[in-house]
Amino acid sequence: MQAWQVHENGEPSEVMRLEEVGTPTPGDGQVLLKVRAANINFPDALMCRGQYQVRPPLPFTPGVEICGETEDGRRVLATPALPHGGFAEYAVADAAALLPAPDALDDAEAAALHIGYQTGWFGLHRRARLEAGETLLVHAAAGGVGSAAVQLGKAAGARVIGVVGGAAKAAVARELGCDVVVDRNAEDVIAAVKEATGGRGADVVYDPVGGAAYAQSAKVVAFEGRIVVVGFASGTIPSPALNHALVKNYSILGLHWGLYNTKNPKLVQHCHERLTELAAQGAVKPLVSERVPLGGAAAAVQRVADGVTTGRVTVVPGLTEGGAA
């Protein structure tokens, strides 16, 4: 089969190689899946660079989120068991962790419903306890993780402020349903958020960026607000001033979604059931901005790493270079 292999760490476009390799053999409790679509996540780039908390042995195939097909023809969502990741024609995954792909979504959309939307649901509902009528601020609102949080926030009845970088991403954020869009390249984020909230600030801040975005979050979070720390796409891990959290009465909440798979897998299943319901209602629908063939995976992972994409970029092995399935 064809699979992208990483033999040494570095930038995705430089270290990912499309090779002919043997079809992986499932281990105990695992299943072989035909990859119908593999969603690209920022951790895929970090793994290529050797900067992610999970470091699979070299060589490995990246791709942590897929819509696959079982040998008996079922469409499922899975997080492949590395080193046999999803940027390939076949992957392996733990049988107990498979989730049924929602009928309301096509393969690419279904592949994108898993990690980003589970992270958003756990962050907003399990950790921040977002309530209808509250104001939610989402950093990188036009990106893969941010766009999921925007849709989930709107579905929960929140007023959503999206922070983006650039006019094109601002347009995407508006299409996603943001009530207020702030272009950090053209506006003062802190002033704009305070103006939009009458000086009160945001009840919940969803931050997958870190760095300067986190510093802004601390300035605009409301009394008894909650900042959900989801990741550090900026490459800078902030050091919060805890005295500031004390005097302003806000909470800093960490979220590592992957832990729920071992700590409370039943909650992951419950979340998926809820997401499936929301997809059926049309309340959430992953924004798949690009569908690329298997041969375009390395360049696509690099674009995600460089932060120039909107929504989700998904690798579809059955797609030809011309774009036909």
N, C-alpha and C positions, 0 to 999 in steps of 0.2 A: 504494500500500500504506500501511498504518498503521505509524508508527514514532515512538518517543519521541525528541525532539530537545532538545539543550541549546544555547541561544543565548548564554548568559552564565553565568559561574561563580557557584556559591552552593550552598545546601543542596538536595539532590535534590528534595524535595517542592516547592520553590519554583521551580526552574529547568528541571525536566523537563516538556516539553509534548508531548502526544500529537497528532501531525499527520498529514495526508495528504501523502505525498511520493512521488516517483518511485521505482520499483524500481531498486536499484543495478545498475550495469553492471560485471561482473567485468573486471579488468585482465588483463594477461599473466600466465599461471600461476595465475589465480584461478578460482574456481567460485562460482556462485550457489547458495545453500542456502535451502530453506524451513525456517524456524525451528520445530522441534517443541517445544523447551523451552530456556529460557535461565536458567542459574543466576546468582543474584546474589552478587557478591563484594564485599568491602570496597573494593577498588580502584575499583569502579564509583562509589562515593560520593566517593572521593578525586578521581576524574577530574571529577565534577560540580563539586567545589569548586576545581578547578585546582591540587590539591596532590599529584598523582601524578607519578612520574618520566616517564610518557608523557603528553604533552599534545596530544591531537588538535586539529586546527583547528576552530573554531566555524563553523557548528553541527555537532554530531556526535551519533550515537546510541550511548549506552553499552551495556554488555553484552559481557563478554570471554570468555564460556564458554557454548557451546550444544551441544545435540544437534540436528542438522539432517538434512534429507533432500536428497539430490542429485537432479538432473533425471532420472536413471535409477532412482530409487527406493531408493538405499542409505541406511541410517541411519548417520550418522557423528558423531564428536565433532570440534569445531573451536574455535579461538580466532579470532573474526571479525577481519577486517582493518579497523581503524578508518580513517575515521570511520563506517563502516557496521556498527555493533555489533549485538548480539543482541536488544535489546529492540524488536523489529520483526517484521513478518511474513516478511521475507526479509533475509538478510545475505550478505556475500561473505567468502571465506576462501581462503588459499593452498592449492592443490590438493595440494602435496607434503606438507603438514602434517596432512592429514585422518587420523583414526584410526577404525577400525570400532567402532561402539557395541556393547558387550557384550550378547549375547542374554539374559543373566540379569537385566538391569535394564530398567525401563521408561524412557520418554523423560526424565522429570524426574530419576530416579536416575542415568541415564547422563550427563546434562548436568553433574551434580555430581561425577562420578568423575574429571574431568580435572585441573583446576589444583590443587585442594586435596589430592587423593590423590597426584598426581605430586609436589607439594611435600613431602608427608609421606614418601613413599618415598625421594626423594632426600635429604631431611634426615636421616631415621633410618638409612638403609642406606648411601648414598653418602658422606655427610658424617660422621655420628656412628658408623657401623659398629656399630649396636646388635646385641647378642648375646642369645641366649636365656638367660633366668635373670637378666638385668640389670634394674635398676629404672629405669623411664621416668617422668618427671614431665612432665605436659602442662598448660600454662596455658590458660585458656579452653576447658576440655575439652568443654563442651557446645556450643560454637560450630561453625561450618562447618569451619574449618581444624583446630581442636582435635579435633573428633569423628573426623576422618579419621586423625589421628595416633594416637588411642586405639585404633581398630580395627586399624591397621597394627602398632602396638606389641604388641597381644594376638596378632595373627597371627604375629608374630616370636618369640613365647614370652617376652615381657617381663612383669614385674610392673608394672602401670600405676597411678600416682597422678594423679588428676585434680583440678585446682584450678578452682573455679567461683565465681560470684557469685550466691548466693541458693538457697533451698530447691528451687525448681522446676528450676533448672539442675542441682542436685545429683542430683535424681531421674533426669534425663536421662543424666547421666554414669554413674550406676549401671547404667542399662539398656544403655548402650553397652559395658559390661564392665569399667569401672574397678575395680581391686581395693580401692583406698582413694580416698575422695572428701573433699576439703577445701573447705569453704565459706569463702571469704576474708571474707565479710561477718559471719561468726559465730565464726570461729576465727583463731588466730595461725598463719599459714601455715608460718612457719619452725619453730615448736615442733611443729606437727602432723606435718610431713614428717620431722623428726628422730626423733620418737617412732615413726612408722611404719617407719622404716628402722633402728631401733636405734642412732641417732646417726650412722650412716654417710653418709646423704645419697643423692641420686639419681645414678645413673651417667650418665644422659642427661636433659637438660632441654630441652623443646621450647617455645620462647617466641615466639608471634605477637603478644604484647602490648606488651612494652617497659615503660618507666617503672618503677613500683614492683615490677612482676612480675620485671623483670630483677634488681633489687636483692635480691629474695628468692631468685632463682635462684643468685646468687653465694654466698649464705649456706648453701644446702642442697645444692650440687653436691658429689659425692663426690670423694675422691682419684682423680686421673686421670679425672675425669668430663668430660663434654662438654656445653656449652651451645650449642644451635642457635638462632641469631637468625633468625627467619622474617619478622618484621614489627613494626609499632608501632601496633597498634590503639588503644592508650591515648592516642595523640597525642603522647607524649613519647619522644624518642630518648635513651636513656641514654648516659653516657660511662663506659665500664668503667675500673676501677682496675687497670691492668695489673700493678702490683706485687702485687695480691691474687691474680691468676691465677698469678703466678710462685711465691709462697710456698705456695699451696694445690695447685699442680700440676693445673690444669684447663685445658681448651681452650675457646676462644670461636670458634665456627664460623659464618660467614655463609652464607646460602643465598638465591640469586636464581635461582629455577627457570627463568625465562624465558631466561636465558643459554644453557641447555643446548640450546635449539631452534636456536641458531646455532653453538655451540661443539662440541656432540656430539649431533646429532639422532638418531643410532642408539641412544643410551642412552635417549632419550625413548620410542622405539618399544619397546625392551626393557622399560622400565618399564610401558608400557601392556599389553604381553603378560602381564606378571606380575600386574598389577591385574585383568585380564580373568580370569585363572585363579583368583585369590582371590575374585572376584565369583561365578564359577561354583561355587566350593566353599562359598559362603555365609560366607566368612571376613570379607569386607567388604561393606557395603551402605550407601550414602549415606543419612544420616538426613534425609529431606525433610520438614520440619515443616509447610511451607505450600506449596500450589500455587495461584498466583494468576493470573487472566486478564490479558491484555495491558494492559487499562485500569487494573489495580491496581499496575503496576510502580513508579511514582514513590513511592507510599506505602510499598511494600515495600522499596525501596532505602533509604528514610529510616529504616525500622525496623532494617534491618541496620546502617546508619550509627550509630544510637543505641545499638546493643548490646543490644537487648531481645529478640532472636530466639534460638532454639536450632536447631542443625543447619543445614540449608540451606533457603532460601526460593527457589522456582523459578517463573519466569514461563512460563506455558503459553498461547501465543496461541490455540490451539484451544479453550480453556476459556471457558465463558460466565460471566457475573457470578454466576449461581446455583450454579456449581461443576461443571456437567456438561460433558463433552467433546463 
